[in-house]
Amino acid sequence: MSSIDNEIKVTFPDKSVRKFEKGVNSIVIAMSISDGLARNVLAAKINGEIWDATRPINQDVSIELLTWNDVGGKSTFWHSSAHLLAEALEDLYPGIKFGIGPPIENGFYYDVDFGDKTLEGAELEKIEAKMIELARQKNEFVRKDISKEEAIAYFKEKGDEYKLDLLERLDDGTITFYEQGGFTDLCKGPHIPHTGFVKAVKLLNIAGAYWRGDEKNKMLTRIYGITFPKAKELKEYLYLLEEAKKRDHRKLGRELELFTFSEKVGMGLPLWLPKGTLLRERLVAFLKKEQDHSGYEQVITPHIGHKALYETSGHYEKYGKDSFQPITTPHEGEEFLLKPMNCPHHCEIYKYKPRSYKDLPVRYAEFGTVYRYEQSGELHGLTRVRGFTQDDAHIFCRQDQVKEEFVKVIDLVLYVFKALGFDNYTAQISLRDPENMGKYIGEEAAWNKAEQAIIEAAEEKGLDTVTEKGEAAFYGPKLDFMVKDALGRSWQLGTIQVDYQLPQRFELEYTGSDNQKHRPVMIHRAPFGSLERFVAVLIEHCGGNFPLWLAPEQLIILPISEKYADYAAKLKSVLDENGITGDIDNRDEKIGRKIRDAEVKKIPFMVIVGEKEQEENKLSLRKHGEGDIGTFELNAFVDFFQGIIKESLNK
């Protein structure tokens, strides 16, 4: 074989091309650049797929070397850490059985069947120590192709029915094992070169998880953990974790009297308390005002819909299993569903009369409450509920209007983020999965147009974007806004979707300038997403210190003694007339105690009134977290207060 036949071409992200011998791996390629890079490579993206850094490469490829600073590098690191956890568990608790152990956004977990044993939280420290002990052995992760027959025989002998269940769904010729130290697992990889990269471990908590997420199956023990290549990074993470606990929306929602849950009402169905309701109403009023300026019309649709409505839209076929069971009526064969989404209803509103090309775009908006069944183990405060309100709107427009309307929606989403202090975000362009086109409905040409419109609109607005294949909705591509909160956590807030399919399925039409019938294009948009989830993220982002315009209790008046109660009431009346909401603390407590209590409640301003204030017809002002900020005449305070709000909402 000639030397040319033994060469492959490797294309780097900067489009430079270098030649290497066949069988080279990513670590050797990294070493050709620098020893420092080679020491830090955890995996590599080969032709778009993440591989082990030690896996031989035998053909021309494009390559991206992945370190801890890359999402793919972290994911591989945490996937390998899940295997390290499993090895430690098998060493400490012989005979246990394993489910799955994937990486997650922050860390990893492994589902384990301990048999009759219940794992106690106090044991986690012992498991962490064993993981560090094994990590220091620097055992390599070895990939091994294995036949299905051999794999089944291995796990039958081991007595691990969960791995056998997984194997039933795998095809022969696609199965791989990974080994490190004394542990072998069924896994497609990839993994880091060896366990020695793991320098710091923290097992975070223990939870229950049904095998395959099915309540009919056995409940396994899910162990969550996180690892780092440096102890310092673990320390920083744990600090942020403590901050996150302080900001937990469930904790603050209770302390600030925003919402509650009741088992008698039902799991996953939040009850909004007066202060939380006021906060919601302010959010709704804020968006309605902007929608009015942008030509949206408000509509209202029922909380239930005929099953045929969702069969027409295609939602029942795709999501029927995740919906509440149909509601039957006394009429035989008649079935309704709790509304799982608003868009089919809006399609029927569009159809109620003939449309001309001159009528378009038509923009319908609704704060519509929808219902979707979530398993009890997946419910989480306001972020995962069974009933939630979407700030939903659907724009019906001509093909030549799609990009312009899409850009306008982007502007609206960005204004919402600005007003609420979300300034760190990325726009994710979610496209089809070219390897699984059966997931989607509609014609290829329509999809191509929709995807191109989104890409062009994002470019026009200069958005920082990432493209994710396989994340499109089943009826069309979308632009999802991924927001980072004050603690650096990423949330999906706000979505815009282009849809050529529902207009087709509902036979929506308009008469064009050529006097012929045409199909409109439908744009779905929800800047908040759902009010429940948005409020949860907002609470944790600002730690309960809401922007002044949104705070349900904007100030509290604190009379020094009951002698000044009448003056406090007079102040409150004037403030109420100016749209400033608050209360009076008339308790028989010292002023210091009242101030401390107001600070705990995170009330933005405290108005102190005593003898001097009453005599001079003024007020003394304290700001939450800052202290005294001066004495104001009443009209000057109103101007000062309203100026803050105007500035925060100024476009």
N, C-alpha and C positions, 0 to 999 in steps of 0.2 A: 504493500500500500504506500502510495506517495505521501509526502508530508502535507500536500494540499488536501488530499482525501481525509487526512486526519485532523483537519482544522475546522473550527466553527467560527462564525462571526457573532460578536456580542455587541449589541447596540445599547448605549447608555442614554439616560434621560436627556442629556444635552445633544443627542443625535450623533455623537461621535461613535465610531465603530472600531473595535479592536479584535484581533484574531487570537484564539486560544486553542490548545489541543482539546480534542474530544474527551469527554469524561471529566473536564475541569469542574470544580464546584465554586459556589459563590464566595467562599472564604478565600480561596486562591485568587479569584478575580479581584476581591477587595485588597488582598495583599499586594497585588500588582500596582495598586494606587498608593496605599500607605499601610504600614504595620498597625498604626493606630486605628484606622478604619476596620481592618481585619479583626482586631480585638473586640470591636463593638458590634459587629454584624450579628444579628439575631436570626434573620431569615432574608429571603430575597423574593421579589415579585418577578416571576419569569413569564413573559408573554401575558401579563395581567393576572397570573395566578400565583399565590404565595407558596413557596417551596421551602423545604429545609435548606439551610445554608450549606449543608454537607452533601446534598443530593447531586449526583453527577449530571452534567448537561452534555447532551450528545448531538445537538442540532443548533442551527442559527437561532438566536433568541434576542429579545429585548430584555433588559434587566434593570431593576431598581433595587439597590441594596438597602435593607431595612434595619434600622437601629432602634433603640429605646425611644428616640424622638419621633418615630413614625407610628401611626395608628396600627399598621400591620405588624410592626415590630412588637408593640405592647401586647397586641392580641396573641401573638405567637408565644411571647414570654408567659402570659397568664394561662394559656392553654397548657403549656409545659408544666406550670406550677400546679395545675389541677392534677396532672399525673404524679407529680411529686407528693401532693397531699394523699392521693390514693396509695402510693407506695408506703408512706408513713403509717396510714391507717391499717393496711394489710399487715405491716410489721407489728403494730401494737394490738390489733384485734384480729387474730387469725380466724379465717372462716367467714368473714363478712363478704357481702356481695355488692357489686357496683352497677349503678345505672349509667348515667351520662355525666360528663364533667367538662362543660364548655367554658370558654372565656366569655366574659360579659363586658359591659362598657367600662366598669372599674373593677377589675379583678376576675374572679372565677368562682365556680361552685362545683361540688360533686354530690350527686344523689347516691346515698348509701343505704343498704339494708343491713342493720345491725342485729337482725334476728330478734330475740327477746330482750336485748339490752337497750336501755335508753341512754343516749349520750348526754352527759351533763356538761354545762358550760365551763365548769371548773377544769375539765379535761383538755380544753382547747390549748392551754399553755403547754401541756405535755406533748401534744401533737405538733405544735409549732417547733418545739425543741428538736423533735425527731426529724422534721422537714429540714431544718438547718443542718443537722448532722448528716443527712443524706446528701444535701446540696453540696456540702464541702468535699464529698467524694468525687465530685466532677464527673459523674457517670454520663456517658454519651447517650443521646437518644438515637436508637438504631431502628431504621425503617425496614420492614420485611414484608414483601409480597407473599400472600399465603392463599391457598385454595380454600374454598368454602367448606369443603369436607374436613380439611385439617383444622380450620377455625372452630367448626362445630365440635369436633372431637376434643379440642383443647378445653373449651368451656363446659362441655358435658362432664369431663373428668374433674374440672374445678367445681362443678355444681353451681354455675352462675346463670340462672335462668334469664336474667335481664339482658345479658350479652347475647344469649341464644335468641331471644326475641328480636333484638336488633339485627342479628344475622339473617333472620328469615326474610327480611326486606332488602337484602343486599344481593347483587349478582356476582356469580363466580367470575374471577378475573379483575374485580374492582376492590378486593378486600386487602387491607394492610394491618399489620400489627406494629406497635412501637414498644421497644424495650428500653428500660433504663435501670441499671442496678439489678435488683431482684424482682422487678415488676414488669409485667407484660399486659398490654391493653389493646383492645380492638379500637382502631383509630385511623382516620385518613390523614391526620397531621394538619399542618406542619408543626415542627418543634424546633426549639433552640438547639445549638450544637451540644451542650452538656448542662448538667444541673448547676454547675459552679457559678453561673451568671446570677443565680438567686442568692442575694445577700441579706434580705430582710423579709420577714414573714409576719403577717397578722391574720388570724382567723377571726372574722368579724361577728358572726352570729350563726345560730342553728335555727332551721325552720323545717316545716313539714312540706312534702311535695308528693302528690300522687304520681305513680309511675305513668309516664306518657301523658300527664296532665288530665287523666281520666279518674273521676271520683269513684268509679267502680273498682279501680285497681288499688293495690296496697299503698299505704302512705310510707314513703321513704324519708330518711333524714337528709336534709339538704344542708351542707356546710359551706358557708360563704367565706372567701378569703381574698387577700390581696398580697402581692409581693412586689419587691423593688430591687433594682441592682445596687442601690446604696441605702444604708440605714438612715441617712439624712432625709431622703425622699419619703420614707415611711413616716418619720417623725412629722414632716410637714403635712402629709396626708391625714394623719390622725388628728392634727390640730384642726384642719379643715372639717374633718368629720365631727369633731366636737362643736364647731361653729354651726354645722348643718343641723345638729340635734337641737341647738338653741333656736334655730330658725324653722324647725319642722312645722309645716303648716297645720298639722293636726294639733300640735301643742299650742301654737299661737292662736289658732282658730278658736280653741277653747278659752284661752286666757283673755283674748280680746272680744269674746262673746260674739263671734261671727256666724258659726254654724255648729250643728250637732248631728248625731245619728241616734236612731232608736231601733232596737231589735224588733219592737212591735210594729213599727212602720215598715221595716225591712232593710236588710243589708244593702249597702251601696246606694241608698236613697237619702241624700242629705236634706236636712231641715235647716233652712236659713233663718237665723235669728234676726231681730230688728236691725242691729248694726250691720250685719252681713248683708241683709236685704238692701239697706241704704247704699252700701258699697257697690253691690250689683247694679242697682238702679242708676247710680252715677256712671258706671261703665257703659251701660246700655244707652243712657242719654248722650254720653260723649260720642259714641259711635253713630247713633241715630242722627245727631246733628251733622256729622261729617257726611253721612250717607245722603241726607236731604240735600246738602250742597252739591253732591255728585250725581243727583238725578235718580236716586233709588226710590222705589215706592214700597211702603210697608204692606205686607200681607199677613194673614193668619190662617193656619191650616189645622185640622183636627189632630188629636193625639193618637188616633187609630186610622187605619186605612184598610181597604179591602185587599185580601191576599192577592187578587188578580193585578192590583196596581204594582206590587213589588215583583210579581212574575213578569209583567210587561217590562219593567225597568231592568230586570236581570239580577236585582239585589237578592231576591229570594233564593235563586239558584246558587249564588255565591256565598250568601251569609245566612241562609235560613237556619242552619244548625246553631248559629250564635245568637239567634233571635229568641224572644220569648215565644212560647207555644201559641198557636193561633187561638183566637177567641171565637167560640161558636155562638150562634144565635138560635132562637127557637125555629128559624127557618132552616129546613134540612139542606145541608151542603153549603151553607153560607159561613164563611170564615173571615175574620178580621185579624190584623196584627197590630200590636202596639207599634207606633211609628218608629222605625229604626233610623230613618233619615228623611230630610225634607224635600229633596230634589224631585221625586216623582210627583208630589203634590203641586210643586211649582210648574211642572210641565203641563199639568192639567189646567192650571190657571191661565197659562199662556194660550191654551187651545180654546178658551171659552169664546173667542171671537176671531174673525178673519184679521190677518195682519198684512200690512204693506211694507215694502222696503223702507218707506219714509218713517214708519213707526219705530224702526230699530235704531239703536239698541233699546230693549226693554229690560229694566233692572228691578227684580223683585227681591226684597230683603225681609227676613223673619228671624226673630229670636225664638226659635222653635225648640221645644223640649222633645228629645227622642229617647228611646229605651233600647238597650241592648243587654243581653244576658252575659254576665261575667261570672266565672266560677268564684265561689266564696274566698278561696285561697289567693285569688288574684286581685281582690278589691284592696284599695289603698287610699284612705282619706278621700280627698276630692280628685286625685289624679286618675283613679280607676273606679268608676261608679257604674251603676246600672241605669240611672236616669240623669241626663245632662242636657243643658241648653246650648245650642249652637248659634253663633252669630252668623247665620247662614244667608247667603245671597246668591242668586243665579241670574246671570246676564245672558240674554238671548240676542245675538247680533249676527250681522252679515260676515262673510268670510273676510272681506276687505276691512272690517272693523276690529278683527280679533286682536291684532298686536296693539292697537291704540287703547283698547279697553283693558288689555292685560297690563299695559304700562300704568294706566290710571289706578288699577288695583294695587300694583306694587307701591305706588305713591301713598296710597291709603294705609297699607300695612306699615310702611316705614314711619309714617306720621304717628300711628298708634305706638310703635316701639319708642319713638323719641319722647312722647308725652309721658311714658311710663318708665323711662330710664333704662331701656334695653338698648345698649349701644354696641354690643359685641355679638354679631350674628353672621351667619353664612347662609347663602341661598343654595339649597340642594335641588338640582334639576333631576327629577325622577323620571327615568325612561323605562321602556320595555326591557324585559330579559330576552335577548335574542335566542337563548338556548331553550326557552320555554314559552313559545308564542301561544300555546293553548290556554294560558292564563287570561287572555285578553279577548274582548269582543270588538268587532268592527273591521273595516277595510284597511289594508296596508297604506293606501294613498292618504286616507284621512289621518291616520296616525303620523305619517311623515310630516304632513302640514302642521299638525298640532305641536309636535316636538320642535319643529323649526321655529314656530312662532314664539315658543317659550324661550328658546335659546337666544333669539334675536332681541326679545324684550329685556332679558337679563343683561345682555351686552349693552343695550342702549342706556340702561340705568346704571351701568358701571358696577354691578353687584359683584361681591366676592363669592364665586360659585364653586361648587363641586358637582360632579355628575355621577349619579348612581344608577346603574342599569338594574332592572328588576324591581324597582321601587315604585313604578307607576301604579295608578289605580287600574282596576280591570277595564274601565271604559275610557281611559285617557291618561296622558302624561301630566305631570304637575310640578309646581315649584313650591317646595317646602322651606320654611324659614327655621333654621336651627340656631337657637339663641343660647348664649352662655350667660349664666346668672352671676351674681357677685362672688360666688365661690368657685366659679370656673366650670360648673356643671352644664352639660348641654341638654336643651329641651327643644322639642319640635313645637313651635308656636306659629300659627298662621300658615295657610295653604291656599294656593291658587291652581285650579285645574282646568284644562281645556278638554271639552267633551264633544265629539262628533257622533257619539253612539246613542245617547238618550233621545236627541231630536229625531233620530232615525226610528228608534223603537216606539216612540210615542207619535210618530208621523206628524211632527210639528212642521208648519209651513209658513211661508210668507210669499206674497206676490211681488216679484221683482220688477224693475223698470222695463223689462222686456215683456211684461204681462204674463210671465210663466211662473209656475210654482217652484220654490226653492226651499231647502232645509236651512234653518238657522244653525249657528254654532252656539254651544252652551258653555259658559264659563262659570265654574263653581268657585266661590271664595269665602273664606272665614278668617279674618285677621286674628281673632282671639282663638279660634278653633272650637273650644267649648268654654263657657264661662267658668265652670267648676275647675277645670284643669288650669285655666289661665289664672284664676284667683289663687290657686295653690302655688303656682310658680311665682306669681307676683309677691305673695306673702314671704316666701323663702328668699326671693331676690332682695327685697328691701327689709327683711327681718321684721315685718309688721309696721315699719315706719313708712306709711303710704305717702305718695305725693299729696300736698295740701288739698288740691282740688278733689281728690278721691277719698280722703280720709272720712270715715263715717262720723267721727267725732272730731271736729276740727279744732275746737278749743274747749276749755272748761274754766268757768268763773269761780274763783276761790275767795269768798269773803273771809276776812281775818276773824270776824266774829259775827254773831247773829244780828248785831246792830246795823250791819251793812247789807242785810238781805234784800231790803227794798231797793237799794241802789243797784245791787247785782241783778235784780229782776228787771229794772229799767234798762240796764245795759243789754241784757239778753234780748229784750223786746226789739231794741234798735238793731242788734246784730241779726236777729231772725229776719227782720224786714229787708236786710241787705244780703240775704241768702247765705249767711254764715251760721253753720250748725254747731251746737254745743249744749252744755248743760251747766247747772250750778251745783257745786258741792256745798250743801248746807249742813253737813254733819257737824256735830259738836266736837270737833277735833282741832288740834293746834295746826297752824298754817304749814309748818314743816312736814307734818304727817300727810296733809292734803297734797302737797307738792310731790312728795315721794310716791304716793299712790298714783298720781297723774303721770309721773315718769314711767312707772311700771306699765300703765295702760297705753303708753306710747302716744299720748295725745299731743299733737304738734305744738299748741300754744296754751299757756296758762295765764289767765287774766287775774291779777291780784287786786283786790279792792279793800280799802280801809278808810280811816278818817281823812287822810290827806287827799286820796283819790276822790272821795265823795265831795269834799269841800271845793276842790278845784275842777270837778266834773271831768276827771281824767281816769286813766287806768294804767297800772304798771304791768309790764309784759315779760313773761319768761318763755323761752323757747326750749322745747324738749331736747335734752342732751347738751344744751349750751348754757342755760342759765339766764340771768337778767339781761334784757336788751333795751330797757329804757321805759320812759313814761310817755304816753301818747294822749292827745285829745281824741275824742271818740271818732270824729270824722277822719282825722289823720290815720287812725288805726284801720278804719274801713278801707281807705285808699291803699295803705301799706299791704293789707291782707289781700285785697283783690289784685293788686299789682303782682304779687307773687304768683297767683294762679294764672293771670294773663301771660306772664313770662313763660311759665312752664308749658302752656298750651299754644304758645305763639309759633306759627309755622315758619 
